Amino acid sequence: MIVVSDSTPIISFLKINHLDLLEQLFGSVQIPKGVFAELTENPRFQKETDIVKSSTFIEVVDDIDENYVSLLRRSTGLDLGESEAIYLSDNRKADLLLMDEVRGREVAARMGIKTMGTIGVLGLAYSDKLIS
């Protein structure tokens, strides 16, 4: 199963100390370089940066078509991370895109990309009895 994530779901699971749920549910999660930058470049969140960098199930993908992403950003108003995550999902024919932002999910849906937000992932973890 190919799963791609935007930054918000990863941040949410970091905040509740359950980033491990993503690994338990999906095995591995791919993130584009823009999402990795969002997750690791703020010096105020060094602990979270260290967790992301040491998470072996998170695969950072830097093979991104900058022209595609630029066009997507201009035509939709999405930010870099969201646009790269949609590109990566489309390019890799991902089974699932983890994204919370409504506009990004709408764009992805119009492109035929299946999405799930943080609440959906928590529901899945609950139904799989990973949390109670």
Residue pairs with C-beta under 8 A, 6 or more apart in sequence:
1 26
1 27
1 95
1 96
2 30
2 92
2 93
2 94
2 95
2 96
3 22
3 26
3 27
3 28
3 29
3 30
3 94
3 95
3 96
3 97
3 98
4 29
4 30
4 31
4 32
4 85
4 88
4 89
4 92
4 94
4 96
4 97
4 98
5 22
5 29
5 30
5 31
5 35
5 85
5 97
5 98
5 99
6 31
6 35
6 81
6 82
6 85
6 97
6 98
6 99
6 100
6 101
6 104
7 31
7 35
7 38
7 39
7 81
8 99
8 100
8 101
8 118
9 22
9 98
9 99
9 100
9 117
9 118
9 121
10 19
10 22
10 29
10 31
10 35
10 39
10 52
10 58
10 98
11 39
11 48
12 100
12 118
13 19
13 21
13 22
13 118
13 121
14 48
14 51
14 52
18 125
18 131
19 51
19 52
19 55
21 121
21 122
21 125
21 130
21 131
22 29
22 57
22 98
22 121
23 29
23 55
23 57
24 125
24 128
24 130
25 121
25 124
25 125
25 128
25 130
26 57
26 96
27 57
28 57
28 58
28 59
29 57
29 58
29 59
29 98
30 58
30 59
30 60
30 61
30 88
30 92
30 94
31 39
31 58
31 59
31 60
31 61
31 85
31 88
32 60
32 61
32 62
32 64
32 81
32 84
32 85
32 87
32 88
33 60
33 61
33 62
33 64
33 84
34 64
34 69
34 80
34 81
34 83
34 84
34 85
35 81
35 84
35 85
36 52
36 60
37 81
38 80
38 81
39 48
39 49
39 52
40 49
40 52
40 53
41 49
42 49
52 58
61 88
61 92
64 84
64 87
64 88
65 87
65 91
68 87
69 80
69 83
69 84
69 87
72 78
72 83
72 86
72 87
72 107
73 79
73 80
73 83
76 83
76 103
76 107
77 103
78 86
78 101
78 103
78 104
78 107
82 99
82 101
82 103
82 104
85 97
85 99
85 104
86 97
86 104
86 107
86 108
86 111
86 113
88 94
89 97
89 108
89 113
90 111
90 113
94 113
95 114
96 114
96 115
96 116
97 108
97 113
97 114
97 115
97 116
98 115
98 116
98 117
98 118
98 121
99 105
99 108
99 115
99 116
99 117
100 117
100 118
105 115
105 117
108 115
109 115
116 124
122 131
125 131
126 132
